[in-house]
Structures are given as structure tokens and as C-alpha cells.
Amino acid sequence: MQPRPSKMRRTTRALSVALAATLLLVPGLAFAGHGHSASLDGELQVVNDRAQAIHLSIDGEPAGAIGPRGTRTLGGVPNGVRLVTVTSPGLPAVSESVAVPPRGRASLRVAPMTGRARIDNQSGVPMRVRLDGHDLGLVRPGARLETDQLLAGEHTLVAFPAGPHAREAAPVRETFTVRPGGATQVRLAPWLAELLVTNPFPRRANVWIDGRRVASVAPGQSLLIAQQTPGRHEVSLRAKGRVLAADAVRLAPGGKGRFAPAYLPTGDLRVTNATAQRMRIELDGRKLGSLRPGQTALFRDLPAGDFLLTADGRARRDLHQRVRIAPDRTTAAVFSPPAPRPVVVAPMPVPPVEAKPRGKGKGKGKGKGKPQVVVSATF
């Protein structure tokens, strides 16, 4: 017959059983003394396919961050179903339930968020569109091009004018942001420019752009010329074969330029050289040209007003006259030979002439006996 255990031994055995039961009921404490491999916790591997960094939380507790297109394995994750939440700056939070096996590994792939883009061509010309370096094709004026499955975030669109304008201007660039799960509107703004031309002259003038006549403008009026390609253009106003004003104008895509020259009244001067020598012609010290003897020249677009007109030759200098050039008229001036100096004729002293009495005898004849007057002058 075996002896009965003592009361102290029975008490010790009961405490050992109770402690073992407690260790089995509390996960994480059961095999704490045997290291991580003996734990019932698992691992969670997260793959970030987004182009932005993400932040993780498990059951509401922060669990760290993962960089763009990065991977991270989180250890010590309690086994069971866990709620994993993913957040990114500027994007809505995404939550997903993940079952973590005891002593195992669960995986979670964070897919990039996508959206759509609607591209409306309101440029007025056909556009060849490229998105992030990929050709999307030709979009006609007023047409729409839709794309889907675009990654959320910034995208760059480049549009090239097609048709007759393909070689005339640089492409148009647009940067836009795609909203996740939504449609982003992209508008290609008007590409062709406008030019406002003002005619300040008192006569109707023709508008020339890059050597081509495009319109006519009444005196003192303005005209809006549309459908002009962006870039630098040579613009002028002309009338009766004369250029009244000219300048270079740069037009921005979809913009409006202005050509408004200042009006300075001008007239023409017709000068005739009626002298026998070559003359240099000046107007208030401004050289106009040189005229041969008998030559006439027309000097155009001279400022209106009163001026001193001078003719300078080798043998004689300072032939000048005052001229008034009338606006939009032709003024005539003639340089004639200077008048000869007057010749002064002085009478010579004449000695007195005595009248001889009529004589007798030989030598009688007609006129004999009348007084004679002799006048002498030198010229």
C-alpha cells in the first residue's frame, strides 16, 4: 500500500496545472521562454506597387511606412484576421482584412489607384497627342479622347499640331492630376492666335503678314484678324505701293497680339536741280541725296513741317530756301542758277564840242557848218 501524498505536495501540483492552463490560454506567453520560432505570431509581407509612399496600420496601430514600389515584411503580427489600413498623401485610405497564420506569413499587395482622363481638343487644329511618352493618336478639332486605367497622380500630355501647321510651332504641354476612381477633364486650349491691327493713317491701308496681303483697314479703324499661327510674324501697313508702317509681332498660342503703329504726319518733297552743276541736297542738315544738273528727284515720307532746304555744289555753296512739307501731299522745290550780278555802266566825261561857223569857199557841202556831238561809253 503506497503512502498518501502530503498536503503540501498536492497544493504544489495544483498550482502547476493552473499555470500551464494560463499559458495555453494567453497567446504570446505560451512559449515566451523558447524564442520567436516558438511563438504563435506570424509575418505580414506588404508589396507597394504605387508610385507614392504608403503608411500602414494594423488593427488601428501604426505599423510603419513603405517607399514607392517597395516591399516590407512585418514580423510579430498576432495570428488571426487583422485589419490592415493603407494611406498615402492626397489619396483616400484603403482597408483590407488579412488572415495571418500562426507561425506563417501572409501577403498583401497594394495596387496602384487608377482613374480616367477625358481629353477635349478645343485648339481649333488637329492635334497628335502623346501621354507620358506614349502615342494616343490624332484628335480632330472638337473631338474627345478618353483613356482609362491611368495611375492616380500627375501625368504629362504633349500635343503636336498636325496638318499644315505641323512645322510652324512648338508642341503644347499640359500637366494634370488623375483622381483615383474618377475622371479628370483635360482641355486643349485654343492654339491659333488673333492679331488686332489699327490703321492710324488718314487713308485706307492694306495689311500684310509675312509677305502676304490678308486684309484692308479703313482710316482710323481697327481690324481683328483671326486664325493666325503662334510665333513671330512680320506685319506691315501699305498703301499705293508704299510701306506706311512695319514691325515684327510675336503671337502666343491662343493669345491676342496687337499692331498699332504711331501716326507721324509725313509728306513728299520733289526737288529739281536747275543749275549747271551737281548738287548735294540736305533738309535741316539731313542728307537726302545728290542731283545731277537738270535732274528731279522725289523724296518720300518726310516729316511734315517747315524746314531749310540746302543745295551744295563745288563751285557755289549755300543755295537754300525755306520749304513747308504738307502732310500727305507733294511739295515742289527748284534750285535755279543764282541771278547774275547787275552791270553798272558809268558814263564817260564828254569834252565840249565847239560849233564852227559856216565857212566860205572850198569845202562847201551838205552839213557843213552844223555842230557835231560825239558820245563815248565803255561797257
The 8 nearest C-alpha neighbors of each residue, nearest first, counted from 0:
[[1, 2, 3, 4, 5, 6, 8, 9],
 [2, 0, 3, 4, 5, 8, 6, 9],
 [1, 3, 4, 0, 5, 6, 8, 9],
 [2, 4, 5, 1, 6, 0, 9, 8],
 [5, 3, 8, 2, 6, 9, 7, 1],
 [4, 6, 8, 7, 3, 9, 2, 10],
 [5, 7, 9, 8, 10, 4, 11, 3],
 [8, 6, 10, 5, 9, 11, 4, 12],
 [9, 7, 11, 5, 10, 6, 4, 12],
 [8, 10, 6, 12, 7, 11, 13, 5],
 [9, 11, 7, 13, 8, 12, 6, 14],
 [12, 10, 8, 14, 13, 9, 7, 15],
 [11, 13, 15, 9, 14, 10, 8, 16],
 [14, 12, 10, 16, 15, 11, 17, 9],
 [13, 15, 17, 11, 16, 12, 18, 10],
 [16, 14, 12, 18, 13, 17, 19, 11],
 [17, 15, 19, 13, 18, 14, 20, 12],
 [16, 18, 14, 20, 15, 19, 21, 13],
 [19, 17, 21, 15, 20, 16, 14, 22],
 [18, 20, 22, 16, 21, 17, 15, 23],
 [21, 19, 17, 23, 18, 22, 16, 24],
 [20, 22, 18, 24, 19, 23, 17, 25],
 [23, 21, 29, 19, 20, 25, 24, 28],
 [22, 24, 20, 21, 29, 25, 19, 26],
 [23, 25, 21, 22, 20, 26, 29, 28],
 [24, 26, 22, 23, 28, 21, 27, 29],
 [27, 25, 28, 29, 24, 39, 23, 22],
 [26, 28, 29, 38, 25, 31, 39, 30],
 [27, 29, 31, 26, 30, 22, 25, 23],
 [28, 30, 22, 23, 27, 31, 26, 25],
 [31, 29, 33, 32, 37, 28, 38, 27],
 [32, 30, 28, 33, 29, 34, 27, 38],
 [31, 33, 30, 34, 29, 28, 37, 35],
 [32, 34, 30, 31, 37, 35, 36, 38],
 [35, 33, 36, 37, 32, 31, 38, 30],
 [36, 34, 38, 37, 33, 31, 40, 75],
 [37, 35, 38, 34, 102, 33, 39, 40],
 [36, 38, 35, 30, 34, 33, 39, 31],
 [39, 37, 35, 40, 36, 30, 27, 102],
 [38, 40, 101, 102, 27, 41, 78, 37],
 [41, 39, 77, 78, 75, 101, 38, 76],
 [40, 42, 102, 103, 76, 101, 104, 78],
 [43, 41, 104, 74, 73, 76, 105, 103],
 [42, 44, 105, 73, 104, 72, 106, 45],
 [43, 45, 72, 106, 71, 73, 105, 107],
 [44, 46, 107, 71, 108, 70, 106, 72],
 [45, 47, 70, 108, 109, 69, 48, 107],
 [48, 46, 68, 109, 69, 49, 70, 108],
 [49, 47, 68, 110, 111, 109, 46, 50],
 [50, 48, 111, 51, 47, 68, 67, 110],
 [49, 51, 67, 68, 48, 52, 111, 47],
 [52, 50, 67, 49, 53, 66, 87, 68],
 [51, 53, 66, 67, 65, 87, 50, 54],
 [54, 52, 87, 65, 86, 64, 85, 51],
 [53, 55, 64, 86, 85, 63, 87, 65],
 [56, 54, 85, 62, 63, 84, 64, 61],
 [55, 57, 61, 62, 60, 84, 59, 83],
 [58, 56, 83, 60, 59, 82, 62, 61],
 [57, 59, 82, 60, 81, 83, 56, 84],
 [58, 60, 57, 56, 61, 84, 82, 83],
 [59, 61, 56, 57, 58, 62, 55, 83],
 [62, 60, 56, 63, 55, 57, 59, 54],
 [61, 63, 56, 55, 57, 60, 64, 54],
 [62, 64, 55, 61, 54, 65, 56, 53],
 [65, 63, 54, 53, 55, 66, 52, 62],
 [64, 66, 53, 52, 69, 54, 71, 70],
 [65, 67, 52, 69, 68, 53, 64, 51],
 [66, 68, 52, 51, 50, 69, 49, 47],
 [69, 67, 48, 47, 49, 50, 66, 70],
 [68, 70, 66, 47, 67, 65, 46, 71],
 [71, 69, 46, 45, 47, 65, 72, 68],
 [70, 72, 45, 44, 73, 46, 65, 69],
 [73, 71, 44, 43, 45, 74, 42, 70],
 [72, 74, 43, 42, 44, 71, 75, 76],
 [75, 73, 42, 76, 41, 72, 43, 40],
 [76, 74, 40, 41, 42, 77, 73, 35],
 [75, 77, 41, 40, 74, 42, 78, 43],
 [78, 76, 40, 41, 75, 79, 99, 39],
 [79, 77, 99, 101, 40, 100, 41, 76],
 [78, 80, 99, 98, 81, 100, 77, 101],
 [81, 79, 98, 97, 99, 96, 82, 78],
 [80, 82, 97, 96, 98, 58, 83, 79],
 [83, 81, 96, 58, 57, 95, 97, 84],
 [82, 84, 57, 95, 94, 56, 96, 81],
 [85, 83, 94, 56, 93, 55, 95, 57],
 [84, 86, 55, 93, 92, 54, 94, 53],
 [85, 87, 92, 54, 53, 93, 84, 91],
 [88, 86, 53, 90, 89, 52, 54, 51],
 [89, 87, 90, 86, 53, 51, 52, 91],
 [88, 90, 87, 91, 86, 152, 178, 92],
 [91, 89, 87, 88, 92, 86, 179, 178],
 [90, 92, 93, 86, 89, 87, 88, 179],
 [93, 91, 86, 85, 90, 94, 84, 87],
 [92, 94, 85, 84, 91, 86, 95, 83],
 [95, 93, 84, 83, 85, 92, 82, 96],
 [94, 96, 83, 82, 97, 84, 93, 81],
 [97, 95, 82, 81, 83, 80, 98, 94],
 [96, 98, 81, 80, 99, 82, 95, 83],
 [99, 97, 80, 79, 81, 100, 96, 105],
 [98, 100, 78, 79, 105, 41, 80, 97],
 [101, 99, 103, 78, 41, 102, 79, 98],
 [102, 100, 39, 78, 41, 103, 40, 99],
 [101, 103, 41, 39, 40, 100, 38, 104],
 [104, 102, 41, 100, 101, 42, 105, 99],
 [105, 103, 42, 43, 41, 99, 100, 106],
 [104, 106, 43, 99, 44, 42, 98, 103],
 [107, 105, 44, 43, 45, 104, 108, 46],
 [106, 108, 45, 44, 46, 109, 105, 43],
 [109, 107, 46, 45, 110, 47, 106, 48],
 [108, 110, 47, 48, 46, 107, 111, 49],
 [109, 111, 48, 108, 49, 112, 47, 46],
 [112, 110, 49, 48, 113, 150, 109, 151],
 [111, 113, 151, 179, 150, 110, 114, 180],
 [114, 112, 150, 151, 149, 179, 148, 180],
 [113, 115, 180, 179, 181, 149, 148, 178],
 [116, 114, 147, 182, 146, 149, 183, 181],
 [115, 117, 183, 146, 182, 145, 184, 118],
 [118, 116, 145, 184, 185, 144, 183, 119],
 [117, 119, 185, 144, 143, 186, 145, 116],
 [120, 118, 143, 186, 142, 187, 121, 185],
 [121, 119, 187, 141, 140, 122, 142, 143],
 [122, 120, 187, 141, 188, 123, 189, 140],
 [189, 123, 121, 190, 188, 124, 120, 187],
 [122, 124, 140, 121, 189, 190, 191, 125],
 [125, 123, 140, 122, 126, 160, 139, 161],
 [126, 124, 139, 161, 140, 138, 160, 127],
 [125, 127, 160, 138, 159, 161, 137, 158],
 [126, 128, 137, 159, 158, 136, 138, 161],
 [127, 129, 158, 135, 136, 157, 126, 134],
 [128, 130, 134, 133, 157, 135, 132, 156],
 [131, 129, 156, 133, 132, 155, 157, 134],
 [130, 132, 155, 133, 154, 156, 129, 157],
 [131, 133, 130, 129, 134, 156, 157, 155],
 [134, 132, 130, 129, 131, 135, 128, 136],
 [133, 135, 129, 136, 128, 130, 132, 127],
 [136, 134, 129, 128, 133, 130, 137, 127],
 [135, 137, 127, 134, 128, 138, 129, 126],
 [138, 136, 127, 126, 128, 139, 125, 135],
 [137, 139, 126, 125, 142, 127, 120, 136],
 [138, 140, 125, 142, 141, 137, 126, 120],
 [141, 139, 123, 124, 125, 120, 142, 121],
 [140, 142, 120, 121, 139, 119, 143, 123],
 [143, 141, 139, 140, 120, 119, 138, 144],
 [144, 142, 119, 118, 120, 145, 117, 141],
 [143, 145, 118, 117, 119, 146, 138, 142],
 [146, 144, 117, 116, 118, 143, 147, 115],
 [145, 147, 116, 115, 117, 144, 148, 149],
 [148, 146, 115, 149, 114, 116, 145, 113],
 [149, 147, 113, 114, 115, 150, 146, 112],
 [150, 148, 113, 114, 147, 115, 151, 177],
 [151, 149, 113, 112, 152, 114, 148, 111],
 [150, 152, 177, 113, 179, 112, 178, 114],
 [151, 153, 176, 177, 150, 154, 178, 179],
 [152, 154, 176, 175, 177, 174, 155, 151],
 [153, 155, 175, 174, 176, 131, 156, 152],
 [156, 154, 174, 131, 173, 130, 175, 157],
 [155, 157, 130, 173, 172, 129, 174, 131],
 [156, 158, 172, 129, 171, 128, 173, 130],
 [159, 157, 128, 171, 127, 170, 126, 129],
 [158, 160, 170, 127, 126, 161, 171, 128],
 [161, 159, 126, 165, 164, 125, 127, 158],
 [162, 160, 165, 125, 126, 164, 159, 127],
 [161, 163, 164, 165, 125, 160, 124, 126],
 [164, 162, 165, 161, 166, 167, 160, 124],
 [165, 163, 167, 162, 166, 160, 161, 168],
 [164, 166, 161, 160, 162, 163, 167, 168],
 [167, 165, 164, 168, 163, 169, 160, 161],
 [166, 168, 164, 165, 169, 228, 230, 229],
 [169, 167, 166, 170, 229, 230, 165, 164],
 [168, 170, 171, 167, 159, 166, 160, 165],
 [171, 169, 159, 158, 172, 157, 168, 160],
 [170, 172, 158, 157, 159, 169, 173, 156],
 [173, 171, 157, 156, 158, 170, 174, 155],
 [172, 174, 156, 155, 157, 175, 171, 187],
 [175, 173, 155, 154, 156, 172, 153, 176],
 [176, 174, 154, 153, 173, 155, 177, 185],
 [175, 177, 153, 152, 154, 178, 174, 151],
 [178, 176, 151, 152, 183, 114, 153, 179],
 [177, 179, 181, 151, 114, 180, 176, 183],
 [180, 178, 114, 113, 151, 112, 181, 177],
 [179, 181, 114, 113, 178, 182, 112, 115],
 [182, 180, 114, 178, 179, 115, 183, 177],
 [181, 183, 115, 116, 114, 184, 178, 117],
 [182, 184, 116, 177, 115, 117, 185, 181],
 [183, 185, 117, 116, 118, 182, 186, 119],
 [186, 184, 118, 117, 119, 183, 187, 116],
 [187, 185, 119, 188, 118, 120, 184, 121],
 [186, 188, 120, 121, 122, 119, 189, 185],
 [187, 189, 122, 121, 186, 190, 253, 120],
 [122, 190, 188, 253, 121, 191, 123, 187],
 [189, 191, 253, 122, 252, 188, 192, 123],
 [192, 190, 253, 228, 226, 227, 189, 252],
 [191, 193, 253, 227, 254, 255, 252, 226],
 [194, 192, 225, 255, 224, 227, 256, 226],
 [193, 195, 256, 224, 257, 255, 223, 196],
 [194, 196, 223, 257, 222, 258, 224, 256],
 [197, 195, 258, 222, 221, 259, 257, 194],
 [198, 196, 221, 259, 220, 199, 258, 222],
 [197, 199, 219, 220, 200, 218, 221, 216],
 [200, 198, 219, 262, 197, 218, 201, 261],
 [199, 201, 202, 198, 218, 262, 219, 203],
 [202, 200, 218, 199, 219, 203, 198, 327],
 [201, 203, 218, 200, 204, 217, 238, 219],
 [204, 202, 217, 218, 216, 205, 238, 201],
 [203, 205, 238, 237, 216, 236, 215, 202],
 [204, 206, 215, 237, 236, 214, 216, 238],
 [207, 205, 236, 214, 215, 212, 213, 235],
 [206, 208, 212, 211, 235, 234, 213, 210],
 [209, 207, 234, 211, 210, 233, 212, 232],
 [210, 208, 233, 211, 232, 234, 207, 212],
 [209, 211, 208, 207, 212, 233, 234, 235],
 [212, 210, 207, 208, 209, 213, 206, 234],
 [213, 211, 207, 206, 214, 208, 210, 205],
 [212, 214, 206, 207, 211, 208, 215, 205],
 [215, 213, 206, 205, 212, 216, 207, 224],
 [214, 216, 205, 206, 204, 217, 203, 213],
 [217, 215, 204, 203, 205, 198, 220, 222],
 [216, 218, 203, 220, 219, 204, 215, 198],
 [219, 217, 202, 201, 203, 220, 200, 198],
 [218, 220, 199, 198, 200, 217, 201, 221],
 [221, 219, 217, 218, 198, 197, 216, 222],
 [222, 220, 197, 196, 198, 195, 216, 223],
 [221, 223, 196, 195, 224, 197, 216, 220],
 [224, 222, 195, 194, 225, 196, 193, 221],
 [223, 225, 194, 193, 195, 222, 226, 227],
 [226, 224, 193, 227, 223, 194, 192, 191],
 [227, 225, 191, 192, 193, 228, 224, 123],
 [228, 226, 192, 191, 225, 193, 229, 194],
 [227, 229, 191, 192, 230, 226, 167, 164],
 [230, 228, 250, 252, 251, 192, 191, 227],
 [229, 231, 250, 249, 251, 228, 232, 168],
 [230, 232, 249, 248, 250, 247, 233, 229],
 [233, 231, 248, 247, 209, 249, 234, 208],
 [232, 234, 247, 209, 208, 246, 248, 235],
 [235, 233, 208, 246, 207, 245, 247, 232],
 [234, 236, 245, 207, 244, 206, 246, 237],
 [235, 237, 206, 244, 243, 205, 204, 242],
 [238, 236, 242, 205, 204, 243, 241, 235],
 [237, 239, 204, 241, 240, 205, 242, 243],
 [240, 238, 241, 237, 204, 242, 205, 203],
 [239, 241, 238, 237, 242, 243, 205, 204],
 [240, 242, 238, 237, 239, 243, 236, 244],
 [241, 243, 237, 244, 236, 238, 240, 235],
 [242, 244, 237, 236, 241, 238, 245, 235],
 [245, 243, 236, 235, 242, 260, 246, 237],
 [246, 244, 235, 234, 236, 243, 242, 247],
 [245, 247, 234, 233, 235, 248, 244, 258],
 [248, 246, 233, 232, 234, 231, 249, 245],
 [247, 249, 232, 231, 233, 250, 246, 234],
 [250, 248, 231, 230, 232, 251, 247, 256],
 [251, 249, 229, 230, 256, 231, 192, 254],
 [250, 252, 254, 229, 253, 230, 249, 192],
 [253, 251, 190, 229, 254, 192, 191, 250],
 [252, 254, 190, 192, 189, 191, 251, 188],
 [255, 253, 251, 192, 252, 193, 250, 256],
 [254, 256, 193, 194, 192, 250, 257, 253],
 [257, 255, 194, 250, 195, 193, 254, 258],
 [256, 258, 195, 194, 196, 259, 255, 248],
 [257, 259, 196, 195, 197, 260, 256, 248],
 [258, 260, 197, 196, 257, 261, 198, 199],
 [261, 259, 258, 262, 244, 199, 197, 198],
 [260, 262, 263, 259, 199, 244, 200, 198],
 [261, 263, 199, 200, 264, 260, 198, 244],
 [262, 264, 265, 261, 302, 303, 200, 199],
 [265, 263, 326, 303, 302, 262, 266, 327],
 [266, 264, 302, 303, 326, 300, 301, 327],
 [265, 267, 327, 326, 328, 300, 301, 325],
 [266, 268, 299, 329, 300, 298, 301, 328],
 [267, 269, 330, 298, 329, 297, 331, 270],
 [268, 270, 297, 331, 296, 330, 332, 298],
 [269, 271, 332, 296, 295, 333, 331, 268],
 [272, 270, 295, 333, 294, 273, 334, 332],
 [271, 273, 334, 293, 294, 274, 292, 333],
 [274, 272, 335, 293, 334, 271, 292, 336],
 [273, 275, 336, 335, 272, 276, 292, 334],
 [274, 276, 292, 273, 277, 293, 336, 272],
 [277, 275, 292, 274, 278, 312, 291, 313],
 [276, 278, 291, 292, 290, 312, 279, 275],
 [277, 279, 312, 311, 290, 310, 289, 280],
 [280, 278, 289, 311, 310, 288, 290, 312],
 [279, 281, 310, 288, 287, 309, 289, 286],
 [282, 280, 286, 309, 285, 287, 284, 308],
 [281, 283, 308, 285, 284, 307, 309, 306],
 [284, 282, 307, 285, 306, 281, 308, 309],
 [283, 285, 282, 281, 286, 309, 307, 308],
 [286, 284, 282, 281, 283, 287, 280, 288],
 [287, 285, 281, 288, 280, 284, 282, 279],
 [286, 288, 281, 280, 285, 282, 289, 298],
 [287, 289, 280, 286, 279, 290, 281, 278],
 [288, 290, 279, 278, 280, 291, 277, 287],
 [291, 289, 278, 294, 277, 272, 279, 292],
 [290, 292, 277, 294, 293, 278, 276, 289],
 [291, 293, 275, 276, 277, 294, 274, 272],
 [292, 294, 273, 272, 291, 295, 274, 271],
 [293, 295, 291, 272, 292, 290, 271, 296],
 [296, 294, 271, 270, 272, 293, 269, 297],
 [295, 297, 270, 269, 298, 271, 294, 290],
 [298, 296, 269, 268, 299, 270, 267, 295],
 [297, 299, 268, 267, 269, 296, 300, 301],
 [300, 298, 267, 301, 297, 268, 266, 265],
 [301, 299, 265, 266, 267, 302, 298, 268],
 [300, 302, 265, 266, 299, 267, 303, 298],
 [303, 301, 265, 264, 266, 304, 300, 263],
 [302, 304, 265, 324, 326, 325, 264, 266],
 [305, 303, 324, 323, 302, 306, 325, 326],
 [306, 304, 323, 322, 324, 321, 307, 303],
 [305, 307, 322, 283, 321, 308, 323, 282],
 [306, 308, 321, 283, 282, 320, 322, 309],
 [307, 309, 282, 320, 319, 281, 321, 306],
 [310, 308, 319, 281, 318, 280, 317, 307],
 [311, 309, 280, 318, 279, 278, 319, 317],
 [312, 310, 316, 279, 278, 317, 309, 318],
 [313, 311, 278, 315, 314, 316, 277, 279],
 [314, 312, 315, 311, 316, 277, 276, 278],
 [313, 315, 312, 316, 276, 311, 277, 278],
 [314, 316, 312, 313, 311, 317, 318, 310],
 [317, 315, 311, 312, 318, 314, 310, 313],
 [318, 316, 319, 311, 310, 309, 315, 312],
 [317, 319, 310, 309, 316, 311, 320, 334],
 [320, 318, 309, 308, 317, 310, 307, 321],
 [319, 321, 308, 307, 322, 309, 318, 332],
 [320, 322, 307, 306, 308, 323, 319, 305],
 [323, 321, 306, 305, 307, 324, 320, 308],
 [322, 324, 305, 304, 325, 306, 321, 330],
 [325, 323, 303, 304, 330, 266, 322, 305],
 [324, 326, 328, 303, 266, 323, 327, 304],
 [327, 325, 266, 265, 303, 264, 328, 324],
 [326, 328, 266, 265, 325, 329, 264, 267],
 [329, 327, 266, 326, 325, 267, 330, 324],
 [328, 330, 267, 268, 266, 331, 269, 327],
 [329, 331, 268, 324, 269, 267, 328, 332],
 [332, 330, 269, 268, 270, 329, 333, 271],
 [333, 331, 270, 269, 271, 334, 330, 268],
 [334, 332, 271, 270, 335, 272, 273, 331],
 [333, 335, 272, 273, 271, 274, 332, 336],
 [336, 334, 273, 274, 333, 337, 272, 271],
 [337, 335, 274, 338, 273, 334, 275, 339],
 [336, 338, 335, 339, 318, 274, 334, 340],
 [337, 339, 336, 340, 335, 341, 274, 334],
 [340, 338, 341, 337, 336, 342, 335, 343],
 [339, 341, 338, 342, 337, 343, 336, 344],
 [340, 342, 339, 343, 338, 344, 337, 378],
 [343, 341, 344, 340, 378, 339, 345, 377],
 [342, 344, 345, 341, 378, 340, 346, 377],
 [345, 343, 378, 342, 346, 377, 376, 347],
 [344, 346, 343, 347, 376, 377, 378, 348],
 [347, 345, 376, 344, 348, 377, 375, 349],
 [346, 348, 376, 349, 375, 345, 377, 374],
 [349, 347, 346, 350, 375, 374, 376, 351],
 [348, 350, 347, 351, 374, 375, 373, 346],
 [351, 349, 352, 348, 373, 374, 372, 347],
 [350, 352, 349, 353, 372, 373, 348, 354],
 [351, 353, 350, 354, 372, 371, 370, 373],
 [354, 352, 355, 351, 370, 371, 372, 356],
 [353, 355, 370, 356, 352, 369, 371, 368],
 [356, 354, 368, 353, 357, 370, 369, 358],
 [357, 355, 368, 358, 354, 369, 367, 370],
 [356, 358, 368, 367, 355, 359, 369, 363],
 [359, 357, 356, 360, 368, 363, 367, 362],
 [358, 360, 361, 357, 363, 362, 356, 368],
 [359, 361, 362, 363, 358, 357, 364, 367],
 [362, 360, 363, 359, 358, 364, 367, 357],
 [361, 363, 364, 360, 359, 367, 358, 365],
 [364, 362, 361, 367, 360, 359, 365, 358],
 [363, 365, 367, 362, 366, 361, 368, 360],
 [364, 366, 367, 363, 368, 369, 362, 357],
 [367, 365, 369, 368, 364, 363, 370, 357],
 [366, 368, 365, 364, 369, 357, 363, 358],
 [367, 357, 369, 356, 355, 366, 370, 358],
 [370, 368, 367, 366, 371, 354, 355, 357],
 [369, 371, 354, 368, 355, 372, 353, 352],
 [370, 372, 369, 373, 352, 354, 353, 368],
 [373, 371, 374, 352, 370, 351, 349, 353],
 [372, 374, 375, 371, 349, 352, 350, 351],
 [375, 373, 372, 349, 376, 347, 348, 346],
 [374, 376, 347, 373, 377, 349, 346, 348],
 [377, 375, 347, 346, 378, 374, 345, 344],
 [376, 378, 375, 344, 347, 346, 345, 374],
 [377, 344, 376, 345, 342, 343, 346, 375]]
